[in-house]
Amino acid sequence: MFYETASNAHGLPHDPFKAIVTPRPIGWITAMSAKGEVNLSPYSFFNAVSDRPPMVAFSSAGRKDALTFIEETKEFVCNLATYDLRERMNATSAPLPRGENEMAYAGLDAAPSRLVKPPRVAEALAALECRWLQTVQLAPLGGGEPSYYLVIGQVVGIHIDDRYIVDGKVDTAAMRPIARSGYRDYFVATPETKFSMTRPSG
């Protein structure tokens, strides 16, 4: 099949776009407002975009609390969403009133960050402390108001559970991180599905 995205006339009951660009890491973002209010929410449009210096980015549909809080305080934390935390991660996507703490709502503990003010999820096996760099309005072709906002941050500190450092490497598969697909689907990385390849030289 083929369809043009301008009309989105794919004839399917659900938009297939997010099922094709997959799996996508989950940016489980902790942000804090200037008043000290904490927000924790998952974003499925998230990834690392640079490693020297390390940078991450996530995209928000509209100006949600995380985006507003980050722009107020210029800091945030990306917590690693793993299979064991899947239900509590999902709970943090609930549409709570502004100022209500999703971390407490989902039964998660807050742990202090080292270099930024927003707390990290204590149960998360890894977390990236970030400082805000910029927000990019994702304007569509032909103009019009943007519906998504890309938040870019530089990673200034990294927490890793020591149990998952093996022979000098992070055993990512053992952590079982989850990733988003389309519809209501997720994927999980496991040691059984991991494989390695070496780049061609020359």
N, C-alpha and C positions, 0 to 999 in steps of 0.2 A: 504494500500500500504506500501511497504518498499523499501528503496533504500540506497545504500552505498554512503556516501558523497565523497569518493575518486573519483568516476566516475561521481557523481551528475546526474545519469541517472534516474531522477524522472519522466520524460515524460511530465512534466507540462510546460506551456509557461513561467512561472517565478519560481524562486527558492523559495520554501516554508519556508525555515529555519527561516527567520525573522518574518514570519507571525505566527510562533509557539511560539517563545520566545518573548512574548508580553503581555501586553503593556510595553514598555520601556520608562522610564523617559528621557526627553530631557536635555542634558547638554548644556545650552546656554552659551557658554564660552567667556568671555572677557579676552583678553591677550594684553600685551604691549611689544613692542620690546625695545631693549636697546636704540634705537634712539627716542623712544617716540611714535612710530606708534601704532595705536589701531586696533585690530582685534576682531570682534564679529562673532561667527559662532556656529550653532547648531550641536550637536553630539548625535546620537540616541543610541550609545552604551555607556551608562552612568548610574551610580548609586552610592548610598552611600555604603561603604564597611566596615565601622567601626563607632561606636559611642563613644568609650572611648579610645583614643581621636577620635573626629569625622573626618572621612576621606571620600573622594570621588574619583572616578576614571572614566576616559573616554578613549575611544579607537579611535585613528585616523588612517584612511586608508592612509598610506603614511605620509611623514613628511610635513604636511601642516603648514600654517602660525602660527596657534594657538600653535602648538607643538614647533615650532622653537622659537617663542617669549617667551613662558613659560620657556624654557630651558635657554634663555638669561637672563631673569630677575627674575626667580624662584617664580613667583606669577601669580595668575589668579583669576577670579570671575566666579561663576556659578549663572546665573540669572534664575529665575523661568519663564518658558514659559507657558502662560495661554491662554485660548480660545480667549480672547479679543485681544491678541497680536499675534495670529496665523499667520496672513498675513505678519506682519513685521518680525516675527521670520523666516518665510520662505524666505523672501527677503534677509535676512542676509546669506543665503546659496549660493547666487550668486557668481560665480567665478570672483571676482574683482581682479585687479592687486595688487600685494603686496604693502602695504603701504596705499591703499585706505581704508577709514574708513567705514566699513559696518554699523556701528551704524548711522552715518550721512546719508548713502545711503538709509537706511530703514526708515528714519524720526523719529528716536528715540533720546531721550535726554540722555546725560551722566551725572551721578551723582558721586560725589567724594566718594571713599571708605575711610574707617577709618584707616585700618592697612596695606593695600597694595596699590600699585600705579595704577594698571589698574582700570578704572572707572567701575561702575555698570550701568545697564540700569535703568534710573530713573523711567520708567513706570512699571518695574517689581515689583510684590507684595512681593517678597522675594529674597534675594541674599546671597550667601555664599562667603566670602572672604577666599582665600586659598593660602597656600604656598606650592610650589612644593616639593615633597619628592623624587620621582624617576620616570624614564621612563623605562618600561619593553618592550623589543622587543619580540613580540609574534611569536616565531619560530615554524613552523609546525612540525608534526611527520615526522621523516625521514630526517630532516634537510632542508636546503634551506633558501633563504633570507626571512626575515619576511616582510609581507605586511601591518601589523598593529602594532601600538605602543600604549601601555597602559600607560597613564599618571596618576599618583597617587598624590593627594595633601591632606594636612591636613587643615581642616577648622579652621580658627583663629578668624573669626568674622561673625556674622549673622545679616542680616537686615530683619525685618518683618513689613509689613504694619499693624499698630495698629488696623485698622478696622477689621482685621481678627483674632484677639485674643478674644475669647469668653469664659467666665468662666474659664480663666486660661489655655485654650488650643487653639492651632492654628486650625482654621476651614479650613482645607485643601480643602475640597470639595467645599466650598463657593468661593475659589480662582479659581476654575475650571482649574486646571493644565491639560495640554495636554500631551499625550504620543504617542510614535511611534509604529506602527505595520509594517507589510510587505507592499510591493508595494507602493502605494501612500496614505495608510490609516493611520489615527490617531484615538485615543480615547480621550475622555474628562471625567474627574471626576466631578460628580455633587452630590449635597446633596441627590438626589433621588436614586442614585446608591450606596450610602455608607451604610455599615452594620458593626456591631461589633460582636466579639466573644471573649470569655475568654478562656485562655489556661487551659487544665486539670491540676489539682494539684496532687502532689504526685510523 
